[in-house]
C-alpha cells in the first residue's frame, strides 16, 4: 500500500468517526426532545440529561434570530470552502478540527432551522447546559487554537 492510499484510508476513518459523533448527537437530541419529561442524573451532583431549548448561542449568550442563522450558514460555508480549497496543505489536526466544527455547527443549525432553537440536553449543574455538538465545536476550536499558537515555535526549532 502506498502513502496516498494510507492517507485516503485515514481520512475515510476520520470522516466515519465524525459522522458517528454527528449521529450520536442527533439521536440524543431526538431522545431529549421526545422522551425527556423530567431530568435524570448521569453523574450525581454534576451532570444530568435534561431537555432545554436554547434560542441563543453558546453558553446562552444573548444573540438569536434569523441573523444568527445567516451568520452560522456563512461560517459553515466559509470553513467548508477553506477545507476543500486547502485539503492537501492542511495538517491532520487542522483538517480534523475544522471538520468537527462544521459537523457540530451543522447539527445545531439543523435544530435552529427545524425547531427555531437548539436542543440542549447535557446539564452541567453548576455551569451550563449544552449538547454533544457544542462540545465538538468548543473542544475542536480549543485544540486548533492551541495547535496554531504552538505551531510557529515548533517550526522555528
PyMOL commands that set and color helices and strands:
alter all, ss='L'
color gray80, all
select helices_A, chain A and resi 3-35+58-60+66-86+92-115+132-156
alter helices_A, ss='H'
color red, helices_A
select strands_A, chain A and resi 40-43+47-54+118-124+128-130
alter strands_A, ss='S'
color yellow, strands_A
deselect
rebuild
show_as cartoon
